[in-house]
């Protein structure tokens, strides 16, 4: 699928400015109140960290750069050469951190899988392109440190939600950085960024059309993409759903395997609660990515 066909299929150009603002504001599906979800992220992450400590799993903080934000928190099960789930958080490249992103760790550890939460510098301090470079550096550092950390570099799955879904695609699919993970999980991602230009989401991002194209996964020349799970919540805007469906189609058109999953009774924010749940359809789909090698 060409980049222009992808963009045209989204249908975003026919939207009024107000409709485009609403469609690309995930909070519009939850009455605009993100507070309870952010608090749930914080509480669940703190509980997961406490559980890891109680179970004797050390949480290591690994620096991949010199900036305070350029760190990854990693926890590894009591097993040699464990597979690894790397999670990249969302927040429209402007909010959140690894501190709110640890809730899925116990579920993966229970299945013998290590877990890593990536931190990165937020906009407007840096550009989206620079954030993507940081995330690539974070994953590259984990791969290079695999022996020391006790993880299997050939069984790494990268997952991300919202902006983290975009960043996961930028990490795993850029032909100029040809490292290929065992699989990717893209949750409610944005893969064509031009629709954000002209919304207040872009105030901190400073994108124009050319800049948006440069950092849009839908405009990458997809070559041999890794197996993917592309998922979104039932209660999301039509544009977010269309972004995911079209990107899954693009991955398949490039020769990849991409399964689509709409998670019932979930929205853009609480879909994360099922990521590490092996009894949920999303959790099961992600675990299957580790079995492909």
Secondary structure, 3 states (H helix, E strand, C coil): CCHHHHHHHHCHHHCCHHHHHHHCCHHHHHCCCCHHHHHHHHHHHHHHHHHHHHCCCCEEEEECCCCCCCEEEEECCCCCCEEEEEEECCCCCCCCCHHHCCCCHHHHHCCCEEEEEECCCCCCCCCHHHHHHHHHHHHHHHHHCHHHHCEEEEEEEEEEECHHHHHHHHHHHCCCCCCCCCEEEEECCCCCCHHHCCCHHHHCCCCCHHHHHHCCHHHCCCCCCCCEEEEEEEECCHHHHHHHHHHHHHHHHCCCCEEEEEEEEEECCHHHHHCCCCCCHHHHHHHHHHHHC
